[in-house]
Amino acid sequence: MARMSRLRGIDIVTEDAPRSGEKYRTREGFTAIRHGIKARGDVAEPSRGGKPPWLRARVPGGGRYAEIKGVVREHRLATVCEESLCPNIGECWGAGTATLMLMGSVCTRACRFCAVDTGNPRGWLDPAEPANAARTVELMGLKYVVLTSVDRDDLPDGGAAHYAACIAAIRARNPETAVEALVPDFGGDLAAVHAVTAADLAVFAHNLETVRRLTGEVRDPRAGYDQSLAVLAAARAARADILVKSSLMLGLGETAEEVHAALSDLRAQGVDIVTLGQYLRPTPHHLPVREYVTPERFAALRDHGLALGFTEVVAGPLVRSSYRAERVLEHNNVGL
């Protein structure tokens, strides 16, 4: 029997509700893979007797959480909080903040750490999204909003013009709201980077994700360590008056020396802020966790990064690139 599901507020009919790793067809006519990675022989994680206590997150709930969830649903907006299965969704939504994901919830890439659905949207975009995003920010009463997106290699500019339109709409309707744009690499197209930096934003962010040695294993083949560094360098060169930000996941098998090298590479491109968090396997089809990094090691890496000259290094097991982004300039590890 056919079942009805919802994608960005649009009804999608499938023969059965897709399970993780299965292919399904959207109403727009393109296919996607649930959670991004096809089901295959799963790689078992090393036995450690369960997750350590410092990785426990609060169960989502509360009035403010429900209120934000309702607003997101009403205006057909995907959030990276939900699509990436973020463990901090209860804390952030409960505090009245959220990260909005633009251009749909189907990504053209299949990184082996990410739980976002993968497919080819064939140029589909929601023309009402800039206005909807602006209205949603107003309804939420946000003073700081993070905009991120899936990769859209099917679009000529990777979606850069759409980013700029969303930023312009938000700032026009919410002039007191600061905007952070957490963007993909646009296939290395620096003209697309400049289209975003020309918008009225406060922070330009692009994630390096992992160390150089592991990039090929962790990220989609269309991504690249040096390509990401070039994107960050281009943003820094384009705008001296904005903050440039990046992020690394730990626990994928990297060494301390490799993390230090990645931090040095980011600083050399003029990156101001870096976040460091624990990689958590979203499904059995994704890369296994190789190590649970201790809070003490995160603290040591934060000290190392600050010594390199970063304005702030937000580091902790449950930290994600957008975690409490509005508090990053308090210089206290966002209260951790």
Number of C-alpha atoms within 10 A of each C-alpha: 5 9 12 12 15 12 15 18 14 13 14 18 16 16 11 12 15 17 12 18 22 16 20 21 16 20 14 12 12 14 18 24 25 22 29 28 26 16 18 9 8 12 11 12 13 10 7 9 6 6 11 11 7 13 16 12 14 11 11 15 13 12 10 17 20 14 15 20 15 11 16 22 13 13 17 20 22 22 23 23 21 18 16 16 17 18 20 21 23 20 19 20 22 19 13 15 25 29 26 22 21 25 24 22 23 26 24 20 23 23 23 20 26 24 25 25 26 26 24 18 23 15 13 14 14 13 10 11 20 20 16 20 24 19 18 21 23 15 13 17 14 18 15 19 23 25 23 23 23 22 24 27 21 16 15 14 18 23 26 23 16 20 24 21 16 22 24 20 19 26 18 13 15 17 11 12 19 19 23 26 26 24 23 23 26 24 19 19 16 18 13 22 24 17 16 23 23 13 18 17 20 17 21 25 28 22 22 28 24 26 25 17 12 15 18 17 14 20 20 15 12 15 20 18 19 14 17 22 24 17 27 27 19 18 27 21 13 14 14 10 10 17 19 26 30 26 24 21 23 25 19 23 15 17 12 12 10 16 20 16 14 20 23 17 16 24 21 12 18 21 26 20 24 27 26 26 23 24 26 26 18 18 19 17 22 24 22 22 18 15 17 18 18 15 17 11 14 20 17 12 21 22 14 16 24 16 10 14 15 20 17 22 28 29 28 25 23 19 22 23 23 23 24 22 21 18 13 20 12 10 12 12 18 18 10 8
